[in-house]
Amino acid sequence: MSQIIDPISSEIFERKPYLRNYFRNFSSENLWELGSAKKEGEYYVSLNGEPLSSSFSPLTQAIRLLDTYSLKSTDIVILFGLGNPHLIQKISETLAPGQILILIGDDETLIPVIWDETLKPVMTIPGRHLFSGDAFFPLFFNYLESLPIERVSGLKVIRNPTDTNRNPIYRELEEKTQTVFSAKMSDLLTKFEFERLWIKNSIWNLIHVGKTPPVRYPIYSLKDQFKGLTAVLVSAGPSLRKNLAWLQNVRDKVFVLSCDTSLKVLIKAGIEADGVVTLDAQTNSFFHFMGESLTKIPLFADLVSSPTLLREPMFRSVVHSVTAKYQVDAEGALVREVTAGGELAEQVFNEVGDIQSGGSVATTAFDMLRFMGFTSVYFLGQDLAYSGREIHSTGTHHNEKWLTLLNRKNSLERINEVIIRKRETRFVPKAGAEGTVLTDYVLDLYRHWFEESATSVSEMKLFNVNEDGAEIAGIPSVRPDKAIENLENTPNHNYPWRKISIWQMGFEENRGKEDHPTYLHPNGSEKLFQTIQKDLEFMEQGLNQFEADPEKKPFQDSDLWIWIREQSYLRRMVRKTEIYILRHKDLELDRKNQLLIQSIKKEIRYLKRSLYPMIDSFPEKG
């Protein structure tokens, strides 16, 4: 097979080029053989002479195993262990062409042995993929990350028992697979709930760039500006309050970037942050800033952040970014996925700047520091755990709110305990010491994100000033006194960023000096507003024409729907309905049309209610 490639295999390799790599003569200590079973026409795989399925009737064994599973047409199916060739064939026959079946093995050298008899017929079918051996596991997870989860209802894992019992790698792979899939499903549900809000906020924020105070800048203008400098990322974990003295001690040596939740704690300690980060599309984050004087602090805000917060002239300036995810698909191509609404930023800004996020403000803030070029980063208050069975440090907005609820029967400890017990908790290794600390599922996802990020930023020195929270692999935990020693030879920075306009001047000072900032497209906001208005008018006219047409035809075949699919911000607003229809193919035509049309009309009304107050920003005269 490695010498002569037959036409069928050649065609498969054209469509799935990574499969060709299995025939590069990998070395292995394992002896794989394809043997004939006692029942005529059946065969099994043996490893070093030991059969990995029934040597009498592996087909019967495969049928019985498969009968214990209920597979839906919208499931992703993963088979762990390739020791029973008939199980591979029966699963593939059960699934529809195009439905995703992923075959997982533990050795590259097994594939040429079972290629002609088993794998070649299966791999000709669209949707079938194969990852076997350490060299291909990273490609498997890249593929899993890039899957269009919108069309999927669930994950079904099938195990060949002899394989999964003999090699613990299958259990590790399954656990990581379940984690990735759970995160993708959680991400999809988050999009269902918030995408329309993200789009509305992004449009509002982009349309008001340069129109109202505070002045808005793209984070791209700060790219790699602070190489050689040290930063501290402040989060609101319970350990923050006990380590504030360390931050006060090193304040003149570091750039302080605070998460929105921890800002009040810093202000009460007399520490002025150099920047504060917010990510919330809802107005909840407003409470973290209420009652504080913030006119010297820039706000680093994702484009989807709440306009209610951004339109208030309470900050020195606003630094915008967009959240984007970069993935490598099965073909090895780099794929960029930007948060809904972020694709519109290029119509206003020349370049905004992509920030990768793990879903929390702290993960976003860390990538901002990487983007700005800081060489060393110290984490403070980054517990990612319920240290001392507390949720946040004292001094946060949450803590202030809870203090108003205290009475003889309701203590601060009880409030924390009630919240903790509602969450899916677990114990993880404690930072810098033996023992464990309590965390939950979401905080643990953030911890894994930091661990993976630490491996990809080897040029940065990372430290976690924490003895109470969760251990973050790849980010060593240090005591405050050790952190002071680390910075002993670091000179005072003299605040070089204060010479940059983001820190230097507010809106009134900028007015007239930057009438046409170089980072903005001329009249970009006005043009975007007009484009959105025209899009909404075009959709209303198209819907009226379709409903007036007496001929019954699928709305998804109409010219209007084809146009909407090309407008990513509009299509994302009706994503939930589109996916519902994809998963319910038995719906009648009238019902499908009704669902889509009603959904589009609903989103038109939603955008109009948001856009019409903006008309005053662009008067037709004057």
ZAMARGU-4260 file (C-alpha; in steps of 0.2 Angstrom, whole numbers, plus 5000, padded with zeros to 4 digits):
<rodrens>
0) 5000/5000/5000 | 5014/5012/5004 | 5022/5008/4987 | 5007/5008/4975 | 4991/5019/4979
5) 4976/5012/4971 | 4963/5024/4962 | 4950/5023/4977 | 4963/5027/4990 | 4970/5041/4979
10) 4953/5049/4978 | 4951/5048/4997 | 4968/5056/5000 | 4962/5070/4988 | 4947/5074/4999
15) 4955/5069/5016 | 4974/5073/5013 | 4979/5069/5031 | 4975/5051/5029 | 4990/5049/5017
20) 5002/5052/5032 | 4997/5035/5039 | 5007/5027/5025 | 5024/5035/5030 | 5031/5019/5038
25) 5029/5024/5056 | 5040/5013/5068 | 5031/5003/5082 | 5035/4989/5094 | 5017/4982/5091
30) 5014/4968/5079 | 4997/4971/5071 | 4988/4957/5061 | 4971/4955/5053 | 4966/4937/5056
35) 4951/4926/5049 | 4938/4922/5062 | 4931/4905/5064 | 4915/4910/5055 | 4918/4912/5037
40) 4920/4929/5029 | 4923/4937/5046 | 4940/4944/5053 | 4947/4952/5068 | 4963/4962/5073
45) 4976/4955/5084 | 4990/4964/5094 | 5005/4954/5097 | 4995/4938/5095 | 4981/4943/5106
50) 4964/4945/5098 | 4955/4962/5101 | 4938/4956/5098 | 4929/4939/5096 | 4940/4927/5086
55) 4924/4916/5083 | 4911/4929/5077 | 4917/4947/5078 | 4902/4952/5067 | 4889/4945/5080
60) 4899/4954/5094 | 4898/4971/5084 | 4879/4969/5081 | 4876/4965/5100 | 4886/4980/5105
65) 4879/4992/5093 | 4861/4986/5098 | 4864/4994/5115 | 4865/5012/5108 | 4852/5023/5101
70) 4860/5033/5087 | 4851/5049/5080 | 4854/5057/5063 | 4860/5073/5072 | 4873/5064/5084
75) 4892/5065/5082 | 4898/5047/5084 | 4915/5042/5091 | 4922/5025/5091 | 4937/5022/5103
80) 4947/5007/5098 | 4948/4999/5081 | 4951/4981/5086 | 4934/4975/5079 | 4934/4979/5060
85) 4915/4974/5059 | 4911/4986/5072 | 4918/5000/5061 | 4908/4994/5046 | 4891/4992/5056
90) 4892/5009/5064 | 4896/5017/5047 | 4882/5008/5039 | 4870/5013/5053 | 4874/5032/5050
95) 4869/5043/5035 | 4881/5049/5023 | 4888/5066/5029 | 4884/5061/5047 | 4900/5063/5057
100) 4909/5047/5063 | 4926/5048/5071 | 4937/5033/5073 | 4950/5033/5086 | 4965/5021/5087
105) 4981/5021/5098 | 4994/5017/5085 | 4998/5024/5068 | 5005/5007/5061 | 4988/4998/5063
110) 4980/5008/5049 | 4989/5001/5034 | 4985/4983/5041 | 4966/4986/5041 | 4965/4999/5027
115) 4960/4989/5011 | 4948/4977/5020 | 4940/4989/5032 | 4944/5007/5032 | 4945/5011/5013
120) 4926/5008/5010 | 4922/5018/5026 | 4933/5033/5022 | 4925/5035/5005 | 4909/5041/5014
125) 4908/5059/5018 | 4909/5063/5036 | 4920/5049/5041 | 4937/5053/5049 | 4951/5043/5057
130) 4964/5048/5070 | 4975/5035/5077 | 4991/5037/5087 | 5000/5051/5096 | 5005/5060/5080
135) 4986/5062/5075 | 4978/5066/5092 | 4982/5085/5091 | 4974/5085/5074 | 4959/5076/5081
140) 4956/5089/5094 | 4958/5103/5081 | 4945/5095/5071 | 4933/5093/5086 | 4935/5111/5090
145) 4931/5116/5072 | 4915/5106/5070 | 4899/5115/5066 | 4891/5111/5083 | 4875/5120/5077
150) 4869/5105/5067 | 4873/5092/5081 | 4861/5087/5095 | 4873/5075/5105 | 4889/5065/5107
155) 4888/5046/5107 | 4904/5037/5112 | 4906/5019/5107 | 4920/5009/5115 | 4927/4992/5109
160) 4929/4985/5126 | 4946/4975/5123 | 4954/4991/5117 | 4948/5003/5130 | 4952/4990/5144
165) 4970/4987/5138 | 4976/5005/5135 | 4972/5020/5148 | 4975/5033/5134 | 4957/5030/5128
170) 4950/5035/5145 | 4961/5051/5144 | 4955/5055/5126 | 4937/5052/5131 | 4938/5064/5146
175) 4946/5077/5135 | 4933/5075/5121 | 4919/5076/5133 | 4926/5092/5140 | 4929/5100/5123
180) 4911/5095/5118 | 4903/5102/5134 | 4912/5118/5131 | 4906/5119/5113 | 4888/5116/5118
185) 4889/5128/5132 | 4896/5141/5120 | 4882/5137/5108 | 4869/5140/5121 | 4877/5156/5126
190) 4876/5162/5108 | 4858/5157/5108 | 4855/5168/5123 | 4866/5183/5119 | 4870/5184/5101
195) 4856/5196/5097 | 4862/5207/5111 | 4880/5207/5106 | 4875/5212/5088 | 4864/5226/5095
200) 4878/5232/5107 | 4891/5231/5093 | 4881/5242/5081 | 4877/5255/5094 | 4895/5256/5100
205) 4902/5257/5082 | 4889/5270/5077 | 4894/5281/5092 | 4913/5280/5089 | 4919/5298/5089
210) 4902/5305/5092 | 4901/5306/5111 | 4913/5306/5125 | 4923/5297/5130 | 4935/5295/5115
215) 4936/5278/5108 | 4952/5269/5102 | 4956/5252/5095 | 4967/5241/5106 | 4977/5238/5090
220) 4985/5255/5093 | 4994/5247/5108 | 5000/5232/5100 | 5017/5227/5106 | 5019/5244/5114
225) 5025/5238/5131 | 5039/5226/5128 | 5051/5223/5142 | 5038/5229/5155 | 5029/5220/5169
230) 5011/5220/5172 | 4999/5214/5186 | 4982/5207/5182 | 4971/5209/5196 | 4955/5198/5199
235) 4943/5198/5213 | 4947/5181/5221 | 4946/5179/5240 | 4965/5180/5242 | 4965/5198/5234
240) 4963/5207/5250 | 4978/5198/5259 | 4990/5202/5245 | 4986/5221/5242 | 5001/5226/5253
245) 5012/5217/5240 | 5004/5227/5226 | 5006/5243/5235 | 5025/5239/5238 | 5028/5236/5219
250) 5016/5248/5212 | 5029/5259/5203 | 5037/5244/5195 | 5021/5237/5186 | 5007/5241/5175
255) 4991/5237/5184 | 4976/5230/5174 | 4961/5227/5184 | 4945/5216/5181 | 4929/5226/5183
260) 4924/5216/5198 | 4941/5220/5208 | 4942/5239/5204 | 4932/5244/5220 | 4944/5234/5230
265) 4959/5243/5223 | 4952/5260/5225 | 4948/5257/5243 | 4966/5252/5246 | 4972/5268/5238
270) 4979/5259/5222 | 4975/5268/5205 | 4974/5255/5191 | 4981/5259/5174 | 4966/5251/5166
275) 4951/5242/5169 | 4943/5228/5158 | 4924/5224/5156 | 4916/5211/5145 | 4898/5211/5150
280) 4885/5214/5137 | 4872/5217/5150 | 4871/5232/5162 | 4877/5222/5177 | 4895/5228/5176
285) 4889/5246/5179 | 4888/5242/5197 | 4906/5239/5198 | 4910/5257/5194 | 4895/5266/5203
290) 4901/5280/5215 | 4919/5280/5210 | 4930/5293/5202 | 4937/5285/5186 | 4941/5300/5175
295) 4960/5295/5175 | 4957/5277/5170 | 4954/5270/5153 | 4941/5257/5151 | 4946/5242/5140
300) 4930/5236/5133 | 4925/5222/5121 | 4914/5229/5107 | 4899/5219/5114 | 4900/5228/5131
305) 4885/5237/5137 | 4882/5254/5128 | 4874/5260/5145 | 4891/5260/5152 | 4901/5266/5137
310) 4891/5281/5134 | 4894/5288/5151 | 4909/5300/5151 | 4916/5293/5167 | 4932/5285/5160
315) 4947/5294/5153 | 4944/5284/5137 | 4938/5268/5130 | 4949/5255/5121 | 4939/5243/5110
320) 4943/5226/5105 | 4934/5211/5097 | 4934/5193/5104 | 4940/5181/5090 | 4944/5163/5091
325) 4958/5155/5080 | 4956/5136/5076 | 4965/5124/5064 | 4952/5114/5054 | 4955/5096/5048
330) 4963/5102/5032 | 4976/5112/5042 | 4969/5129/5037 | 4968/5143/5050 | 4950/5148/5054
335) 4945/5164/5062 | 4928/5165/5071 | 4924/5182/5078 | 4910/5186/5091 | 4894/5191/5083
340) 4894/5209/5078 | 4913/5210/5078 | 4913/5208/5059 | 4906/5225/5057 | 4920/5234/5066
345) 4931/5234/5050 | 4918/5246/5043 | 4923/5259/5056 | 4940/5255/5062 | 4955/5252/5051
350) 4960/5238/5063 | 4953/5235/5080 | 4963/5220/5087 | 4958/5203/5090 | 4958/5196/5108
355) 4956/5178/5112 | 4945/5174/5128 | 4941/5160/5139 | 4924/5167/5143 | 4929/5177/5158
360) 4935/5195/5161 | 4952/5189/5168 | 4955/5178/5152 | 4951/5192/5141 | 4962/5204/5151
365) 4977/5192/5151 | 4976/5191/5132 | 4976/5210/5131 | 4992/5210/5141 | 5000/5198/5129
370) 4993/5208/5114 | 5001/5224/5121 | 5018/5215/5123 | 5021/5214/5141 | 5036/5203/5145
375) 5031/5197/5163 | 5013/5196/5171 | 5009/5193/5189 | 4992/5187/5193 | 4984/5193/5209
380) 4967/5187/5216 | 4967/5174/5203 | 4960/5160/5215 | 4949/5151/5202 | 4942/5143/5218
385) 4932/5146/5233 | 4947/5149/5245 | 4940/5149/5263 | 4923/5145/5255 | 4921/5163/5249
390) 4916/5168/5232 | 4924/5185/5230 | 4936/5196/5240 | 4928/5208/5252 | 4926/5226/5245
395) 4918/5220/5228 | 4901/5226/5223 | 4894/5209/5227 | 4901/5210/5244 | 4893/5227/5247
400) 4876/5221/5241 | 4877/5206/5252 | 4881/5217/5267 | 4863/5225/5265 | 4855/5208/5267
405) 4863/5203/5284 | 4853/5200/5299 | 4853/5188/5314 | 4848/5173/5303 | 4858/5178/5287
410) 4876/5180/5289 | 4889/5183/5276 | 4896/5166/5278 | 4878/5159/5275 | 4876/5169/5259
415) 4892/5162/5252 | 4888/5145/5257 | 4870/5145/5249 | 4878/5151/5232 | 4892/5138/5233
420) 4880/5123/5236 | 4870/5128/5221 | 4885/5125/5209 | 4893/5109/5202 | 4908/5109/5214
425) 4924/5098/5214 | 4941/5098/5223 | 4957/5103/5213 | 4976/5104/5219 | 4979/5119/5229
430) 4992/5132/5224 | 5009/5131/5230 | 5005/5118/5244 | 4999/5101/5247 | 4981/5098/5248
435) 4965/5103/5238 | 4954/5117/5237 | 4935/5118/5232 | 4931/5125/5214 | 4917/5123/5202
440) 4915/5117/5184 | 4915/5135/5176 | 4930/5140/5186 | 4939/5124/5182 | 4936/5128/5163
445) 4945/5145/5166 | 4959/5136/5175 | 4962/5124/5160 | 4961/5139/5148 | 4975/5148/5158
450) 4985/5132/5158 | 4984/5130/5139 | 4988/5148/5136 | 5003/5147/5147 | 5010/5134/5135
455) 5008/5145/5120 | 5016/5161/5127 | 5033/5154/5132 | 5041/5171/5128 | 5031/5178/5143
460) 5036/5175/5162 | 5020/5171/5172 | 5018/5171/5191 | 5003/5168/5202 | 5004/5178/5218
465) 4993/5166/5227 | 4994/5153/5241 | 4976/5149/5244 | 4968/5146/5227 | 4969/5133/5213
470) 4985/5128/5206 | 4987/5133/5188 | 4999/5121/5179 | 5012/5131/5169 | 5010/5147/5180
475) 5021/5145/5196 | 5013/5151/5212 | 5024/5162/5223 | 5023/5170/5240 | 5022/5189/5241
480) 5039/5190/5248 | 5046/5180/5234 | 5037/5191/5221 | 5045/5206/5229 | 5062/5198/5227
485) 5058/5194/5209 | 5055/5212/5205 | 5069/5219/5216 | 5080/5223/5201 | 5066/5230/5191
490) 5068/5249/5189 | 5053/5260/5192 | 5044/5262/5175 | 5039/5281/5177 | 5022/5277/5169
495) 5027/5278/5151 | 5010/5274/5145 | 5003/5291/5152 | 5012/5299/5137 | 5000/5290/5125
500) 4984/5299/5121 | 4973/5285/5128 | 4979/5290/5145 | 4984/5308/5141 | 4968/5317/5137
505) 4949/5316/5138 | 4936/5319/5125 | 4935/5338/5127 | 4954/5339/5126 | 4954/5329/5110
510) 4940/5338/5101 | 4948/5348/5087 | 4965/5339/5088 | 4959/5323/5081 | 4944/5327/5069
515) 4949/5313/5058 | 4959/5300/5068 | 4970/5289/5057 | 4963/5273/5065 | 4945/5277/5059
520) 4938/5276/5041 | 4932/5293/5036 | 4913/5294/5040 | 4913/5276/5045 | 4900/5277/5058
525) 4888/5286/5047 | 4890/5274/5033 | 4888/5259/5044 | 4872/5267/5051 | 4865/5270/5033
530) 4870/5252/5028 | 4860/5245/5043 | 4845/5255/5039 | 4845/5250/5021 | 4847/5231/5026
535) 4832/5232/5037 | 4821/5241/5023 | 4827/5228/5010 | 4822/5214/5022 | 4805/5221/5025
540) 4801/5223/5007 | 4807/5206/5003 | 4796/5198/5016 | 4781/5208/5010 | 4784/5201/4992
545) 4787/5183/4998 | 4771/5183/5008 | 4761/5191/4994 | 4767/5177/4982 | 4752/5165/4980
550) 4765/5151/4975 | 4770/5140/4990 | 4789/5138/4990 | 4802/5136/5003 | 4808/5152/5011
555) 4825/5145/5012 | 4826/5144/4993 | 4821/5162/4991 | 4833/5176/4985 | 4830/5185/5002
560) 4836/5171/5012 | 4851/5168/5001 | 4855/5187/5004 | 4853/5186/5023 | 4865/5171/5023
565) 4878/5182/5016 | 4875/5195/5029 | 4883/5186/5044 | 4877/5199/5057 | 4859/5196/5051
570) 4860/5177/5050 | 4867/5176/5067 | 4852/5184/5074 | 4841/5170/5067 | 4853/5156/5071
575) 4842/5149/5084 | 4827/5147/5072 | 4838/5140/5058 | 4846/5127/5069 | 4829/5122/5076
580) 4823/5119/5058 | 4839/5109/5054 | 4836/5098/5068 | 4817/5095/5065 | 4817/5090/5046
585) 4800/5083/5048 | 4792/5100/5049 | 4779/5105/5036 | 4784/5118/5023 | 4772/5131/5029
590) 4778/5129/5047 | 4796/5131/5042 | 4792/5146/5032 | 4782/5153/5047 | 4795/5151/5059
595) 4809/5159/5049 | 4798/5174/5044 | 4792/5177/5061 | 4810/5176/5068 | 4816/5189/5055
600) 4802/5201/5058 | 4806/5200/5077 | 4824/5204/5074 | 4820/5218/5063 | 4809/5226/5076
605) 4823/5223/5089 | 4836/5232/5079 | 4824/5246/5074 | 4820/5250/5093 | 4839/5251/5095
610) 4843/5260/5080 | 4830/5274/5079 | 4836/5284/5094 | 4853/5285/5085 | 4845/5295/5071
615) 4848/5310/5081 | 4867/5307/5080 | 4867/5310/5061 | 4855/5324/5057 | 4851/5326/5038
620) 4856/5345/5039 | 4869/5354/5048
</rodrens>
